[in-house]
């Protein structure tokens, strides 16, 4: 058999055409199969149910945190302002080792308003959690600062990179209990 230029083109194009045709038929057959079988198939689509109270309780137990008594307030404020329930606890862990190291009598495990010689004192941890939740909502989320990466440079400008990494670390640690 003599190979002419026309034969060369045919030999080059034929495998491409056959592979496209085969793939098309396979996909069509597969789709027909799925459609035919879908009447008898059951699908379960959902999300993992997370017990946030248990996750935070176990997390704070691990760190021997005095904030374990305030788990309900963390969740309440997260829900009120539609904040990821892990964020405020994670900030407390970054700022004060989960409430263990803070200015005596300040009940401020968040470093909220603490700079230089200035400090904000709260009556109790619940008041601090509520104030920080509201402050994050109004001063950060309302301005589009809605991720740890965006919050960090404003929350702690001198050390935003380390702060961001630390907060993300504690968010991940809380997730480990979900």
C-alpha positions as CSV (number, residue, x, y, z in Angstrom):
1,X,0.0,0.0,0.0
2,X,1.3,3.3,-1.0
3,X,1.0,6.1,1.6
4,X,0.0,9.4,0.0
5,X,-0.3,12.7,1.7
6,X,-4.1,12.2,1.8
7,X,-3.6,8.8,3.6
8,X,-1.2,10.4,6.1
9,X,-3.9,13.0,7.0
10,X,-6.5,10.3,7.3
11,X,-4.3,8.2,9.5
12,X,-3.6,11.1,11.8
13,X,-7.2,12.3,12.1
14,X,-8.8,8.9,12.4
15,X,-7.5,8.1,15.9
16,X,-8.5,11.5,17.1
17,X,-12.0,11.1,15.7
18,X,-12.4,7.6,17.1
19,X,-11.3,8.7,20.6
20,X,-13.7,11.6,20.6
21,X,-16.5,9.4,19.3
22,X,-15.8,6.7,21.9
23,X,-15.6,9.2,24.7
24,X,-18.9,10.8,23.6
25,X,-20.7,7.5,23.5
26,X,-19.2,6.5,26.9
27,X,-20.4,9.7,28.5
28,X,-23.8,9.4,26.9
29,X,-24.1,5.8,28.0
30,X,-22.9,6.7,31.5
31,X,-25.4,9.6,31.8
32,X,-28.2,7.3,30.5
33,X,-27.3,4.8,33.1
34,X,-27.3,7.3,35.9
35,X,-30.7,8.7,34.8
36,X,-32.1,5.2,34.5
37,X,-30.8,4.1,37.9
38,X,-31.6,7.4,39.7
39,X,-35.2,6.4,40.3
40,X,-34.1,3.6,42.5
41,X,-31.1,5.3,44.1
42,X,-31.2,7.2,47.4
43,X,-29.1,10.2,48.0
44,X,-28.2,11.6,51.4
45,X,-26.9,15.2,51.3
46,X,-26.2,16.9,54.5
47,X,-23.7,18.5,56.8
48,X,-22.0,17.1,59.8
49,X,-23.8,18.1,63.0
50,X,-21.4,19.8,65.4
51,X,-21.9,20.0,69.1
52,X,-20.3,23.4,69.6
53,X,-20.7,23.4,73.3
54,X,-19.0,20.0,73.7
55,X,-16.2,21.0,71.2
56,X,-15.5,24.2,73.1
57,X,-15.7,22.5,76.5
58,X,-13.3,19.8,75.5
59,X,-11.0,22.4,73.9
60,X,-10.9,24.6,77.0
61,X,-10.4,21.5,79.2
62,X,-7.3,20.6,77.2
63,X,-5.9,24.1,77.9
64,X,-7.1,24.1,81.5
65,X,-8.8,27.4,80.7
66,X,-10.9,29.5,83.1
67,X,-13.1,30.3,80.1
68,X,-14.6,26.8,80.2
69,X,-17.4,28.3,82.4
70,X,-18.3,30.8,79.6
71,X,-18.8,28.3,76.7
72,X,-22.5,29.2,76.4
73,X,-21.7,32.9,76.1
74,X,-19.2,32.3,73.4
75,X,-21.8,30.4,71.4
76,X,-24.6,32.9,72.1
77,X,-22.5,35.8,70.9
78,X,-21.3,33.9,67.8
79,X,-24.9,33.2,66.9
80,X,-26.0,36.8,67.6
81,X,-23.4,38.3,65.3
82,X,-23.1,35.4,62.9
83,X,-19.4,34.9,63.8
84,X,-17.7,31.6,63.5
85,X,-18.0,30.2,67.0
86,X,-14.3,29.3,67.1
87,X,-13.0,32.8,66.4
88,X,-13.5,34.6,69.7
89,X,-12.2,31.7,71.8
90,X,-9.2,31.4,69.4
91,X,-8.4,35.1,69.9
92,X,-8.5,34.6,73.7
93,X,-6.1,31.8,73.4
94,X,-3.7,33.8,71.2
95,X,-3.9,36.9,73.4
96,X,-3.8,35.3,76.9
97,X,-3.2,31.6,76.5
98,X,-7.0,30.9,76.8
99,X,-7.5,33.3,79.6
100,X,-4.7,32.1,81.8
101,X,-2.4,35.1,81.5
102,X,-4.0,38.5,81.5
103,X,-3.9,41.8,83.5
104,X,-5.0,40.9,87.0
105,X,-8.7,41.7,87.6
106,X,-9.3,42.8,83.9
107,X,-11.3,39.8,82.8
108,X,-9.8,40.7,79.4
109,X,-8.5,37.6,77.7
110,X,-8.7,39.2,74.3
111,X,-6.1,42.0,74.6
112,X,-9.1,44.2,73.7
113,X,-8.1,47.9,74.0
114,X,-4.7,47.0,75.6
115,X,-1.8,49.0,74.1
116,X,1.0,50.9,75.8
117,X,-0.2,51.8,79.3
118,X,-3.9,51.6,78.3
119,X,-6.2,48.7,79.2
120,X,-9.9,47.9,79.2
121,X,-11.3,46.2,82.3
122,X,-14.5,44.2,82.3
123,X,-16.7,43.1,85.2
124,X,-16.5,39.4,84.2
125,X,-15.6,37.2,81.2
126,X,-19.2,37.2,79.9
127,X,-19.1,41.0,79.6
128,X,-15.7,40.8,77.8
129,X,-17.1,38.2,75.3
130,X,-20.2,40.2,74.6
131,X,-18.1,43.4,74.1
132,X,-15.6,41.8,71.8
133,X,-18.3,40.1,69.8
134,X,-20.1,43.4,69.3
135,X,-16.8,45.1,68.6
136,X,-15.8,42.5,66.0
137,X,-19.2,42.8,64.4
138,X,-19.3,46.6,64.2
139,X,-15.6,47.4,63.8
140,X,-14.4,44.6,61.6
141,X,-17.1,42.5,59.9
142,X,-19.2,45.6,59.0
143,X,-16.2,47.0,57.2
144,X,-15.5,43.8,55.2
145,X,-12.8,42.6,57.6
146,X,-14.3,39.1,57.9
147,X,-11.4,36.7,57.8
148,X,-8.5,36.2,60.2
149,X,-6.2,37.5,57.5
150,X,-8.1,40.7,57.1
151,X,-8.7,41.2,60.9
152,X,-5.1,40.7,61.9
153,X,-3.5,43.9,60.6
154,X,-6.1,46.0,62.4
155,X,-6.5,44.0,65.6
156,X,-2.8,43.8,66.2
157,X,-0.8,45.8,63.7
158,X,2.7,45.4,65.2
159,X,2.5,41.6,65.0
160,X,-0.2,40.7,62.6
161,X,1.6,37.8,60.9
162,X,2.2,35.9,64.1
163,X,-1.2,36.8,65.5
164,X,-2.9,35.5,62.4
165,X,-1.0,32.2,62.5
166,X,-1.8,31.8,66.2
167,X,-5.5,32.5,65.8
168,X,-5.7,30.1,62.9
169,X,-3.8,27.5,64.9
170,X,-6.4,27.7,67.7
171,X,-9.3,27.6,65.3
172,X,-7.9,24.4,63.9
173,X,-7.4,23.0,67.4
174,X,-11.1,23.7,68.2
175,X,-12.1,22.0,65.0
176,X,-10.2,18.9,66.2
177,X,-13.0,18.4,68.8
178,X,-15.9,18.7,66.3
